Amino acid sequence: MIPRTYAQWRHCITVECGIPLSADFIAQRLAVWRNPGLEETQRFRRLYGYAHWQAVQHWLVQAAQEQEAAAAAEPPLAASAQQTG
């Protein structure tokens, strides 16, 4: 199934594929998808179309924004405890 919404896409990536939406993963994927000259990007656009390519970029940005919002809302003590671990 090709995801048509952010919720479907997120479920597909994190649950079905088992890929955590980490900041590194998001940055890496955006670097590829934002470079239309790369073979991987061209192949994706051929297989899934321009609209889906654009949607996936938007969903990656949305996931990054959610991470930033969650990190900003996290109490400082909890953040430092996670880092020390």
Stockholm file with secondary structure:
# STOCKHOLM 1.0

chainA/1-85         MIPRTYAQWRHCITVECGIPLSADFIAQRLAVWRNPGLEETQRFRRLYGYAHWQAVQHWLVQAAQEQEAAAAAEPPLAASAQQTG
#=GR chainA/1-85 SS CCCCSHHHHHHIIIIISCCCCCHHHHHHHHHHHTCTTSHHHHHHHHHHCHHHHHHHHHHHHHHHHHHHHHHHHSCHHHHHHHHHC
#=GC SS_cons        CCCCSHHHHHHIIIIISCCCCCHHHHHHHHHHHTCTTSHHHHHHHHHHCHHHHHHHHHHHHHHHHHHHHHHHHSCHHHHHHHHHC
//
